Amino acid sequence: MEYHIPALLDETLEGLAIKPEGTYVDVTFGGGGHSKAILSRLGKNGRLIAFDQDEDVLANVPDDARFTFVRSNFRYLKNFLRYHGVEQVDGILADLGVSSHHFDEAERGFSFRFDGELDMRMNKRAALTAAEVLNTYPAERLADIFYMYGELKNARRIAATVVQARESEPFARIAPFVEVMKPFCGKDKEKKDLARVFQALRIEVNHELDVLKSLLEQSVAVLKPGGRLAVLTYHSLEDRLVKNFMRSGNMEGRLEKDFYGNVQAPLKVVNNKVIVATEEEVERNPRARSAKLRVAEKVD
C-alpha cells in the first residue's frame, strides 16, 4: 500500500517553477512523493533538503547525493539550513495534510475509525499526547481548543463533559472517548463532527498553527528574491493564515502601504485564485478533496 499519495502534485511542481540547478526544501517529507518528483526535475547540481520529525518516514528516504534529510520539525528551518551550509533557497514546499499512513495506523491515534491509544503525536519523541490534553487541561482551556481549532459551537459543553468523564475513568484509548463524544454529534454528520474534535486535539498536541506561523515568517528570510513558496492546506484555519501572510506579510492580513499607497509585502501572490483538485483527482485520491494550494514569490 502506498504510504501517501500527494495531492495536487503537478500543480505544486508548476507553482515552484523548479530550476534544474536550484536548491529546494520540502518541509513535509512524509511518503517522499513530492521530494521524488522534485528530484526528477533537478539537474546534477540541484539540491533538495527535506524535513520530517516522524521516524516512520526514514524508510522512504531516497539514496541520492542531491538529497539531504533532516529529522526535525520544520519550525527549525533556518537553523538547519545554516547547519547544512545553505543561506537561501529557490523554493519551499509545505504539504500540511496528515499523511494517509498516520490516519491508517491505529496505534498512532489520529483517526476515530480505529481503537488505538489517544496519542496523535507527529513526533513520537514529544511528550504531549492527546490523552494528556484530555486528562489534565482545565475545562476552559479545553473549550478554547475545541472552539478555536475544531470550530465547534458546543465547545463549552464538550469540555465540561470531558472533565466530568475523566474523573471516573481517565482517557487512554479512542473508543471510550468517541462514545463520550457521540451525544454531541449530529446523526447525519457524526463523522464530520468527530473529525473536528480529533482535528482540534491534533493541532494542540503538535502545536500546528504556531509551527506554521514560524515557517511562514522564516520562509521570507530564507527564500532568494524570486524564490517560490508553495503551501497545501486542508482546513480553513491553516488556509486563512497562509492566505493572509502571502497577501500582507502578517498573520492578520493587515495591508501596510507606503507613502504612495503601494502595498508593502515581502511576497507576491502567484495564483490569485486558490488551486483545488479536479473531480478526476478526487476520484483517484479522495483525500485531495479538501486540499488548497497557494503559491507566492519573494519580492526582489
Phi and psi in degrees as GROMACS dihedral restraints (atoms count N, CA, C in turn):
[ dihedral_restraints ]
;  ai    aj    ak    al  type     phi  dphi    fc
    3     4     5     6     1   -69.4    20    10
    4     5     6     7     1   137.7    20    10
    6     7     8     9     1   -61.6    20    10
    7     8     9    10     1   -44.6    20    10
    9    10    11    12     1  -167.0    20    10
   10    11    12    13     1   131.0    20    10
   12    13    14    15     1   -95.3    20    10
   13    14    15    16     1   117.5    20    10
   15    16    17    18     1   -66.2    20    10
   16    17    18    19     1   137.1    20    10
   18    19    20    21     1   -82.3    20    10
   19    20    21    22     1   148.3    20    10
   21    22    23    24     1    48.5    20    10
   22    23    24    25     1    42.2    20    10
   24    25    26    27     1   -60.7    20    10
   25    26    27    28     1   -52.3    20    10
   27    28    29    30     1   -62.4    20    10
   28    29    30    31     1   -41.8    20    10
   30    31    32    33     1   -65.3    20    10
   31    32    33    34     1   -36.3    20    10
   33    34    35    36     1   -67.9    20    10
   34    35    36    37     1   -44.9    20    10
   36    37    38    39     1   -63.5    20    10
   37    38    39    40     1   -40.2    20    10
   39    40    41    42     1   -63.0    20    10
   40    41    42    43     1   -42.1    20    10
   42    43    44    45     1   -62.7    20    10
   43    44    45    46     1   -35.6    20    10
   45    46    47    48     1   -72.8    20    10
   46    47    48    49     1   -18.4    20    10
   48    49    50    51     1    47.1    20    10
   49    50    51    52     1    60.6    20    10
   51    52    53    54     1   -64.8    20    10
   52    53    54    55     1   128.5    20    10
   54    55    56    57     1   -95.0    20    10
   55    56    57    58     1   131.7    20    10
   57    58    59    60     1   -54.2    20    10
   58    59    60    61     1   -33.0    20    10
   60    61    62    63     1  -101.3    20    10
   61    62    63    64     1    13.5    20    10
   63    64    65    66     1   -81.3    20    10
   64    65    66    67     1   172.5    20    10
   66    67    68    69     1  -115.8    20    10
   67    68    69    70     1   126.5    20    10
   69    70    71    72     1  -128.1    20    10
   70    71    72    73     1   158.3    20    10
   72    73    74    75     1  -128.7    20    10
   73    74    75    76     1   129.9    20    10
   75    76    77    78     1  -109.9    20    10
   76    77    78    79     1   103.3    20    10
   78    79    80    81     1   -81.3    20    10
   79    80    81    82     1    -5.5    20    10
   81    82    83    84     1  -131.6    20    10
   82    83    84    85     1    73.1    20    10
   84    85    86    87     1   -60.4    20    10
   85    86    87    88     1   -51.2    20    10
   87    88    89    90     1    52.5    20    10
   88    89    90    91     1  -122.4    20    10
   90    91    92    93     1   -77.0    20    10
   91    92    93    94     1    -5.6    20    10
   93    94    95    96     1    83.2    20    10
   94    95    96    97     1     6.4    20    10
   96    97    98    99     1   -61.6    20    10
   97    98    99   100     1   -47.6    20    10
   99   100   101   102     1   -66.1    20    10
  100   101   102   103     1   -43.1    20    10
  102   103   104   105     1   -60.8    20    10
  103   104   105   106     1   -43.9    20    10
  105   106   107   108     1   -59.5    20    10
  106   107   108   109     1   -43.0    20    10
  108   109   110   111     1   -67.8    20    10
  109   110   111   112     1   -38.4    20    10
  111   112   113   114     1   -65.1    20    10
  112   113   114   115     1   -46.0    20    10
  114   115   116   117     1   -58.1    20    10
  115   116   117   118     1   -35.6    20    10
  117   118   119   120     1   -66.1    20    10
  118   119   120   121     1   -19.3    20    10
  120   121   122   123     1  -102.0    20    10
  121   122   123   124     1    -4.6    20    10
  123   124   125   126     1   -91.4    20    10
  124   125   126   127     1   146.5    20    10
  126   127   128   129     1   -82.6    20    10
  127   128   129   130     1  -173.6    20    10
  129   130   131   132     1   -68.2    20    10
  130   131   132   133     1   -22.0    20    10
  132   133   134   135     1   -99.5    20    10
  133   134   135   136     1     2.6    20    10
  135   136   137   138     1   -73.2    20    10
  136   137   138   139     1   163.8    20    10
  138   139   140   141     1  -144.7    20    10
  139   140   141   142     1   141.1    20    10
  141   142   143   144     1  -130.7    20    10
  142   143   144   145     1   128.5    20    10
  144   145   146   147     1  -115.4    20    10
  145   146   147   148     1   127.8    20    10
  147   148   149   150     1  -122.2    20    10
  148   149   150   151     1   141.9    20    10
  150   151   152   153     1  -113.4    20    10
  151   152   153   154     1   142.1    20    10
  153   154   155   156     1  -165.9    20    10
  154   155   156   157     1   137.6    20    10
  156   157   158   159     1   -94.2    20    10
  157   158   159   160     1    -3.6    20    10
  159   160   161   162     1   -95.5    20    10
  160   161   162   163     1   124.1    20    10
  162   163   164   165     1   -65.5    20    10
  163   164   165   166     1   -23.5    20    10
  165   166   167   168     1   -60.2    20    10
  166   167   168   169     1   -23.7    20    10
  168   169   170   171     1   -82.4    20    10
  169   170   171   172     1    -8.8    20    10
  171   172   173   174     1   -58.7    20    10
  172   173   174   175     1   -30.7    20    10
  174   175   176   177     1   -66.3    20    10
  175   176   177   178     1   -18.2    20    10
  177   178   179   180     1   -95.0    20    10
  178   179   180   181     1    -2.9    20    10
  180   181   182   183     1   -69.0    20    10
  181   182   183   184     1   124.3    20    10
  183   184   185   186     1   -76.6    20    10
  184   185   186   187     1   151.3    20    10
  186   187   188   189     1   -90.7    20    10
  187   188   189   190     1    91.6    20    10
  189   190   191   192     1  -148.1    20    10
  190   191   192   193     1   125.2    20    10
  192   193   194   195     1   -61.1    20    10
  193   194   195   196     1   -22.5    20    10
  195   196   197   198     1   -84.4    20    10
  196   197   198   199     1    -3.4    20    10
  198   199   200   201     1  -110.1    20    10
  199   200   201   202     1   133.9    20    10
  201   202   203   204     1  -124.3    20    10
  202   203   204   205     1   127.5    20    10
  204   205   206   207     1  -105.2    20    10
  205   206   207   208     1   133.7    20    10
  207   208   209   210     1  -118.4    20    10
  208   209   210   211     1   114.8    20    10
  210   211   212   213     1   -86.8    20    10
  211   212   213   214     1    84.5    20    10
  213   214   215   216     1  -161.5    20    10
  214   215   216   217     1   164.9    20    10
  216   217   218   219     1   -71.4    20    10
  217   218   219   220     1   141.9    20    10
  219   220   221   222     1   -72.7    20    10
  220   221   222   223     1    -1.0    20    10
  222   223   224   225     1   -66.4    20    10
  223   224   225   226     1   -15.7    20    10
  225   226   227   228     1  -101.6    20    10
  226   227   228   229     1    25.2    20    10
  228   229   230   231     1   -48.6    20    10
  229   230   231   232     1   -56.9    20    10
  231   232   233   234     1   -60.1    20    10
  232   233   234   235     1   -44.5    20    10
  234   235   236   237     1   -62.3    20    10
  235   236   237   238     1   -45.5    20    10
  237   238   239   240     1   -72.1    20    10
  238   239   240   241     1   -32.5    20    10
  240   241   242   243     1   -62.7    20    10
  241   242   243   244     1   -44.8    20    10
  243   244   245   246     1   -62.1    20    10
  244   245   246   247     1   -41.7    20    10
  246   247   248   249     1   -57.7    20    10
  247   248   249   250     1   -36.3    20    10
  249   250   251   252     1   -92.4    20    10
  250   251   252   253     1    15.6    20    10
  252   253   254   255     1    76.6    20    10
  253   254   255   256     1    24.0    20    10
  255   256   257   258     1  -116.7    20    10
  256   257   258   259     1   124.2    20    10
  258   259   260   261     1   -94.8    20    10
  259   260   261   262     1   -45.6    20    10
  261   262   263   264     1  -136.9    20    10
  262   263   264   265     1   152.9    20    10
  264   265   266   267     1  -128.1    20    10
  265   266   267   268     1   164.0    20    10
  267   268   269   270     1   -88.8    20    10
  268   269   270   271     1   -17.6    20    10
  270   271   272   273     1  -168.7    20    10
  271   272   273   274     1   148.6    20    10
  273   274   275   276     1  -130.0    20    10
  274   275   276   277     1   132.3    20    10
  276   277   278   279     1  -118.1    20    10
  277   278   279   280     1   132.4    20    10
  279   280   281   282     1  -131.2    20    10
  280   281   282   283     1   117.0    20    10
  282   283   284   285     1  -105.8    20    10
  283   284   285   286     1   102.3    20    10
  285   286   287   288     1   -82.9    20    10
  286   287   288   289     1     4.5    20    10
  288   289   290   291     1   -72.6    20    10
  289   290   291   292     1   145.3    20    10
  291   292   293   294     1   -72.8    20    10
  292   293   294   295     1   132.4    20    10
  294   295   296   297     1   -66.7    20    10
  295   296   297   298     1   153.6    20    10
  297   298   299   300     1   -55.4    20    10
  298   299   300   301     1   -36.7    20    10
  300   301   302   303     1   -56.7    20    10
  301   302   303   304     1   -45.4    20    10
  303   304   305   306     1   -65.1    20    10
  304   305   306   307     1   -43.3    20    10
  306   307   308   309     1   -67.0    20    10
  307   308   309   310     1   -29.4    20    10
  309   310   311   312     1   -92.4    20    10
  310   311   312   313     1    -7.4    20    10
  312   313   314   315     1   -97.1    20    10
  313   314   315   316     1   107.0    20    10
  315   316   317   318     1   -54.6    20    10
  316   317   318   319     1   -42.0    20    10
  318   319   320   321     1   -71.0    20    10
  319   320   321   322     1   -12.7    20    10
  321   322   323   324     1   -79.3    20    10
  322   323   324   325     1   -18.3    20    10
  324   325   326   327     1    75.9    20    10
  325   326   327   328     1    19.8    20    10
  327   328   329   330     1   -85.9    20    10
  328   329   330   331     1   -18.9    20    10
  330   331   332   333     1  -121.3    20    10
  331   332   333   334     1   141.0    20    10
  333   334   335   336     1   -80.4    20    10
  334   335   336   337     1    -0.1    20    10
  336   337   338   339     1   -74.7    20    10
  337   338   339   340     1   -20.6    20    10
  339   340   341   342     1  -122.9    20    10
  340   341   342   343     1   161.8    20    10
  342   343   344   345     1  -102.4    20    10
  343   344   345   346     1    96.5    20    10
  345   346   347   348     1  -124.1    20    10
  346   347   348   349     1  -171.2    20    10
  348   349   350   351     1   -72.6    20    10
  349   350   351   352     1   150.2    20    10
  351   352   353   354     1   -80.3    20    10
  352   353   354   355     1    81.0    20    10
  354   355   356   357     1  -103.4    20    10
  355   356   357   358     1   -80.0    20    10
  357   358   359   360     1    71.8    20    10
  358   359   360   361     1    13.7    20    10
  360   361   362   363     1   -81.0    20    10
  361   362   363   364     1   128.4    20    10
  363   364   365   366     1   -70.1    20    10
  364   365   366   367     1   -36.4    20    10
  366   367   368   369     1  -109.3    20    10
  367   368   369   370     1   110.0    20    10
  369   370   371   372     1   -69.7    20    10
  370   371   372   373     1    -7.9    20    10
  372   373   374   375     1   -85.7    20    10
  373   374   375   376     1   -12.3    20    10
  375   376   377   378     1   -72.5    20    10
  376   377   378   379     1   155.2    20    10
  378   379   380   381     1   -86.3    20    10
  379   380   381   382     1   -39.8    20    10
  381   382   383   384     1   -77.2    20    10
  382   383   384   385     1   127.9    20    10
  384   385   386   387     1  -117.5    20    10
  385   386   387   388     1   168.0    20    10
  387   388   389   390     1   -62.7    20    10
  388   389   390   391     1   -37.2    20    10
  390   391   392   393     1   -60.4    20    10
  391   392   393   394     1   -42.7    20    10
  393   394   395   396     1   -64.7    20    10
  394   395   396   397     1   -39.7    20    10
  396   397   398   399     1   -59.0    20    10
  397   398   399   400     1   -49.8    20    10
  399   400   401   402     1   -66.2    20    10
  400   401   402   403     1   -32.9    20    10
  402   403   404   405     1   -90.5    20    10
  403   404   405   406     1   -18.6    20    10
  405   406   407   408     1  -121.1    20    10
  406   407   408   409     1   -22.3    20    10
  408   409   410   411     1   -72.8    20    10
  409   410   411   412     1   139.6    20    10
  411   412   413   414     1   -66.7    20    10
  412   413   414   415     1   159.9    20    10
  414   415   416   417     1   -55.2    20    10
  415   416   417   418     1   -41.0    20    10
  417   418   419   420     1   -62.5    20    10
  418   419   420   421     1   -41.7    20    10
  420   421   422   423     1   -70.2    20    10
  421   422   423   424     1   -40.0    20    10
  423   424   425   426     1   -60.9    20    10
  424   425   426   427     1   -42.8    20    10
  426   427   428   429     1   -60.2    20    10
  427   428   429   430     1   -41.8    20    10
  429   430   431   432     1   -60.6    20    10
  430   431   432   433     1   -43.0    20    10
  432   433   434   435     1   -64.0    20    10
  433   434   435   436     1   -47.6    20    10
  435   436   437   438     1   -65.9    20    10
  436   437   438   439     1   -34.0    20    10
  438   439   440   441     1   -77.7    20    10
  439   440   441   442     1   -47.0    20    10
  441   442   443   444     1   -77.3    20    10
  442   443   444   445     1   -42.7    20    10
  444   445   446   447     1   -94.8    20    10
  445   446   447   448     1   -22.0    20    10
  447   448   449   450     1  -109.5    20    10
  448   449   450   451     1    -8.7    20    10
  450   451   452   453     1    51.3    20    10
  451   452   453   454     1    43.0    20    10
  453   454   455   456     1   -95.7    20    10
  454   455   456   457     1   121.8    20    10
  456   457   458   459     1   -67.9    20    10
  457   458   459   460     1   -29.4    20    10
  459   460   461   462     1   -97.1    20    10
  460   461   462   463     1    34.5    20    10
  462   463   464   465     1   -58.1    20    10
  463   464   465   466     1   -40.2    20    10
  465   466   467   468     1   -64.9    20    10
  466   467   468   469     1   -42.1    20    10
  468   469   470   471     1   -67.3    20    10
  469   470   471   472     1   -40.0    20    10
  471   472   473   474     1   -61.1    20    10
  472   473   474   475     1   -48.0    20    10
  474   475   476   477     1   -60.5    20    10
  475   476   477   478     1   -43.9    20    10
  477   478   479   480     1   -62.3    20    10
  478   479   480   481     1   -39.0    20    10
  480   481   482   483     1   -67.7    20    10
  481   482   483   484     1   -40.3    20    10
  483   484   485   486     1   -60.6    20    10
  484   485   486   487     1   -47.2    20    10
  486   487   488   489     1   -61.8    20    10
  487   488   489   490     1   -41.0    20    10
  489   490   491   492     1   -66.4    20    10
  490   491   492   493     1   -45.1    20    10
  492   493   494   495     1   -66.2    20    10
  493   494   495   496     1   -36.8    20    10
  495   496   497   498     1   -71.9    20    10
  496   497   498   499     1   -17.6    20    10
  498   499   500   501     1   -66.2    20    10
  499   500   501   502     1   -36.5    20    10
  501   502   503   504     1   -88.9    20    10
  502   503   504   505     1   -31.1    20    10
  504   505   506   507     1  -151.9    20    10
  505   506   507   508     1   107.0    20    10
  507   508   509   510     1   -58.9    20    10
  508   509   510   511     1   146.2    20    10
  510   511   512   513     1   -74.5    20    10
  511   512   513   514     1   132.4    20    10
  513   514   515   516     1  -134.1    20    10
  514   515   516   517     1   -35.7    20    10
  516   517   518   519     1  -123.7    20    10
  517   518   519   520     1   162.4    20    10
  519   520   521   522     1   -67.7    20    10
  520   521   522   523     1   -48.3    20    10
  522   523   524   525     1   -55.5    20    10
  523   524   525   526     1   -49.3    20    10
  525   526   527   528     1   -63.4    20    10
  526   527   528   529     1   -35.3    20    10
  528   529   530   531     1   -65.7    20    10
  529   530   531   532     1   -42.5    20    10
  531   532   533   534     1   -60.7    20    10
  532   533   534   535     1   -39.3    20    10
  534   535   536   537     1   -61.5    20    10
  535   536   537   538     1   -39.4    20    10
  537   538   539   540     1   -67.1    20    10
  538   539   540   541     1   -31.5    20    10
  540   541   542   543     1   -81.7    20    10
  541   542   543   544     1   -25.0    20    10
  543   544   545   546     1   -54.6    20    10
  544   545   546   547     1   -39.1    20    10
  546   547   548   549     1   -61.2    20    10
  547   548   549   550     1   -19.2    20    10
  549   550   551   552     1   -92.6    20    10
  550   551   552   553     1    -0.7    20    10
  552   553   554   555     1  -104.6    20    10
  553   554   555   556     1   132.2    20    10
  555   556   557   558     1   -65.8    20    10
  556   557   558   559     1   142.0    20    10
  558   559   560   561     1   -58.6    20    10
  559   560   561   562     1   -37.6    20    10
  561   562   563   564     1   -81.3    20    10
  562   563   564   565     1   -13.3    20    10
  564   565   566   567     1  -135.6    20    10
  565   566   567   568     1    37.0    20    10
  567   568   569   570     1   -58.3    20    10
  568   569   570   571     1   -46.1    20    10
  570   571   572   573     1   -62.4    20    10
  571   572   573   574     1   -41.5    20    10
  573   574   575   576     1   -64.7    20    10
  574   575   576   577     1   -43.5    20    10
  576   577   578   579     1   -67.3    20    10
  577   578   579   580     1   -42.5    20    10
  579   580   581   582     1   -63.9    20    10
  580   581   582   583     1   -38.5    20    10
  582   583   584   585     1   -60.0    20    10
  583   584   585   586     1   -37.8    20    10
  585   586   587   588     1   -68.6    20    10
  586   587   588   589     1   -38.9    20    10
  588   589   590   591     1   -62.2    20    10
  589   590   591   592     1   -46.9    20    10
  591   592   593   594     1   -67.7    20    10
  592   593   594   595     1   -37.2    20    10
  594   595   596   597     1   -60.0    20    10
  595   596   597   598     1   -44.9    20    10
  597   598   599   600     1   -59.9    20    10
  598   599   600   601     1   -45.9    20    10
  600   601   602   603     1   -65.0    20    10
  601   602   603   604     1   -42.7    20    10
  603   604   605   606     1   -62.4    20    10
  604   605   606   607     1   -42.2    20    10
  606   607   608   609     1   -62.9    20    10
  607   608   609   610     1   -41.3    20    10
  609   610   611   612     1   -66.4    20    10
  610   611   612   613     1   -47.0    20    10
  612   613   614   615     1   -59.6    20    10
  613   614   615   616     1   -40.4    20    10
  615   616   617   618     1  -101.4    20    10
  616   617   618   619     1     5.6    20    10
  618   619   620   621     1    50.0    20    10
  619   620   621   622     1    42.1    20    10
  621   622   623   624     1   -60.7    20    10
  622   623   624   625     1   -40.8    20    10
  624   625   626   627     1   -72.9    20    10
  625   626   627   628     1   -36.4    20    10
  627   628   629   630     1   -64.5    20    10
  628   629   630   631     1   -41.3    20    10
  630   631   632   633     1   -64.2    20    10
  631   632   633   634     1   -41.0    20    10
  633   634   635   636     1   -64.0    20    10
  634   635   636   637     1   -44.6    20    10
  636   637   638   639     1   -57.9    20    10
  637   638   639   640     1   -43.8    20    10
  639   640   641   642     1   -61.8    20    10
  640   641   642   643     1   -42.7    20    10
  642   643   644   645     1   -61.5    20    10
  643   644   645   646     1   -47.1    20    10
  645   646   647   648     1   -60.3    20    10
  646   647   648   649     1   -44.0    20    10
  648   649   650   651     1   -65.7    20    10
  649   650   651   652     1   -42.1    20    10
  651   652   653   654     1   -69.1    20    10
  652   653   654   655     1   -30.6    20    10
  654   655   656   657     1   -58.9    20    10
  655   656   657   658     1   -36.7    20    10
  657   658   659   660     1   -62.7    20    10
  658   659   660   661     1   -38.5    20    10
  660   661   662   663     1   -72.6    20    10
  661   662   663   664     1   -34.7    20    10
  663   664   665   666     1   -97.5    20    10
  664   665   666   667     1   -11.5    20    10
  666   667   668   669     1   -79.5    20    10
  667   668   669   670     1   140.8    20    10
  669   670   671   672     1   -72.6    20    10
  670   671   672   673     1   155.7    20    10
  672   673   674   675     1   -54.3    20    10
  673   674   675   676     1   129.4    20    10
  675   676   677   678     1    88.4    20    10
  676   677   678   679     1    -7.0    20    10
  678   679   680   681     1   -71.0    20    10
  679   680   681   682     1   154.3    20    10
  681   682   683   684     1  -111.5    20    10
  682   683   684   685     1   144.0    20    10
  684   685   686   687     1  -118.1    20    10
  685   686   687   688     1   121.3    20    10
  687   688   689   690     1  -119.6    20    10
  688   689   690   691     1   122.6    20    10
  690   691   692   693     1  -127.4    20    10
  691   692   693   694     1   127.9    20    10
  693   694   695   696     1  -102.5    20    10
  694   695   696   697     1   121.5    20    10
  696   697   698   699     1  -114.9    20    10
  697   698   699   700     1   162.9    20    10
  699   700   701   702     1  -132.2    20    10
  700   701   702   703     1    -0.4    20    10
  702   703   704   705     1  -150.6    20    10
  703   704   705   706     1   162.9    20    10
  705   706   707   708     1   -62.9    20    10
  706   707   708   709     1   -30.0    20    10
  708   709   710   711     1   -64.5    20    10
  709   710   711   712     1   -46.1    20    10
  711   712   713   714     1   -66.7    20    10
  712   713   714   715     1   -46.6    20    10
  714   715   716   717     1   -60.4    20    10
  715   716   717   718     1   -39.2    20    10
  717   718   719   720     1   -62.6    20    10
  718   719   720   721     1   -43.9    20    10
  720   721   722   723     1   -61.8    20    10
  721   722   723   724     1   -46.7    20    10
  723   724   725   726     1   -64.3    20    10
  724   725   726   727     1   -45.9    20    10
  726   727   728   729     1   -59.7    20    10
  727   728   729   730     1   -48.7    20    10
  729   730   731   732     1   -60.5    20    10
  730   731   732   733     1   -46.1    20    10
  732   733   734   735     1   -67.2    20    10
  733   734   735   736     1   -41.6    20    10
  735   736   737   738     1   -65.1    20    10
  736   737   738   739     1   -32.4    20    10
  738   739   740   741     1   -79.1    20    10
  739   740   741   742     1   -37.8    20    10
  741   742   743   744     1  -124.9    20    10
  742   743   744   745     1   -17.0    20    10
  744   745   746   747     1    86.4    20    10
  745   746   747   748     1     5.3    20    10
  747   748   749   750     1  -140.6    20    10
  748   749   750   751     1   163.6    20    10
  750   751   752   753     1   -73.6    20    10
  751   752   753   754     1   -22.3    20    10
  753   754   755   756     1   -85.3    20    10
  754   755   756   757     1   -12.6    20    10
  756   757   758   759     1    77.7    20    10
  757   758   759   760     1    21.6    20    10
  759   760   761   762     1   -77.9    20    10
  760   761   762   763     1   114.3    20    10
  762   763   764   765     1   -79.6    20    10
  763   764   765   766     1   126.1    20    10
  765   766   767   768     1  -108.4    20    10
  766   767   768   769     1   132.4    20    10
  768   769   770   771     1  -119.6    20    10
  769   770   771   772     1   152.1    20    10
  771   772   773   774     1   -83.1    20    10
  772   773   774   775     1  -174.8    20    10
  774   775   776   777     1   -56.0    20    10
  775   776   777   778     1   -30.9    20    10
  777   778   779   780     1   -93.3    20    10
  778   779   780   781     1     2.7    20    10
  780   781   782   783     1    88.4    20    10
  781   782   783   784     1     9.0    20    10
  783   784   785   786     1   -82.1    20    10
  784   785   786   787     1   135.5    20    10
  786   787   788   789     1   -65.8    20    10
  787   788   789   790     1   130.0    20    10
  789   790   791   792     1  -100.8    20    10
  790   791   792   793     1   101.9    20    10
  792   793   794   795     1  -141.4    20    10
  793   794   795   796     1   143.8    20    10
  795   796   797   798     1   -73.5    20    10
  796   797   798   799     1   -18.1    20    10
  798   799   800   801     1  -121.7    20    10
  799   800   801   802     1   154.2    20    10
  801   802   803   804     1  -119.6    20    10
  802   803   804   805     1   127.1    20    10
  804   805   806   807     1   -66.7    20    10
  805   806   807   808     1   130.8    20    10
  807   808   809   810     1   -87.9    20    10
  808   809   810   811     1   -47.5    20    10
  810   811   812   813     1  -109.3    20    10
  811   812   813   814     1   102.2    20    10
  813   814   815   816     1   -61.3    20    10
  814   815   816   817     1   -32.7    20    10
  816   817   818   819     1  -100.5    20    10
  817   818   819   820     1   129.2    20    10
  819   820   821   822     1   -59.4    20    10
  820   821   822   823     1   143.1    20    10
  822   823   824   825     1   -95.8    20    10
  823   824   825   826     1   129.1    20    10
  825   826   827   828     1  -125.4    20    10
  826   827   828   829     1   167.1    20    10
  828   829   830   831     1   -72.7    20    10
  829   830   831   832     1   148.3    20    10
  831   832   833   834     1   -76.6    20    10
  832   833   834   835     1   164.4    20    10
  834   835   836   837     1   -59.4    20    10
  835   836   837   838     1   -37.0    20    10
  837   838   839   840     1   -62.9    20    10
  838   839   840   841     1   -42.7    20    10
  840   841   842   843     1   -67.1    20    10
  841   842   843   844     1   -41.5    20    10
  843   844   845   846     1   -61.3    20    10
  844   845   846   847     1   -35.4    20    10
  846   847   848   849     1   -65.0    20    10
  847   848   849   850     1   -40.7    20    10
  849   850   851   852     1   -73.9    20    10
  850   851   852   853     1   -37.0    20    10
  852   853   854   855     1  -139.9    20    10
  853   854   855   856     1    86.2    20    10
  855   856   857   858     1   -54.2    20    10
  856   857   858   859     1   -27.0    20    10
  858   859   860   861     1   -73.4    20    10
  859   860   861   862     1    -7.9    20    10
  861   862   863   864     1   -78.1    20    10
  862   863   864   865     1   -11.7    20    10
  864   865   866   867     1   -53.9    20    10
  865   866   867   868     1   -41.7    20    10
  867   868   869   870     1   -96.5    20    10
  868   869   870   871     1     4.9    20    10
  870   871   872   873     1   -73.5    20    10
  871   872   873   874     1   136.6    20    10
  873   874   875   876     1  -129.8    20    10
  874   875   876   877     1   129.0    20    10
  876   877   878   879     1  -109.6    20    10
  877   878   879   880     1   128.3    20    10
  879   880   881   882     1  -125.4    20    10
  880   881   882   883     1   139.6    20    10
  882   883   884   885     1  -129.4    20    10
  883   884   885   886     1   137.7    20    10
  885   886   887   888     1  -137.8    20    10
  886   887   888   889     1   157.9    20    10
  888   889   890   891     1  -121.2    20    10
  889   890   891   892     1   138.7    20    10
  891   892   893   894     1   -71.2    20    10
  892   893   894   895     1   132.2    20    10
  894   895   896   897     1   -72.5    20    10
  895   896   897   898     1   140.3    20    10
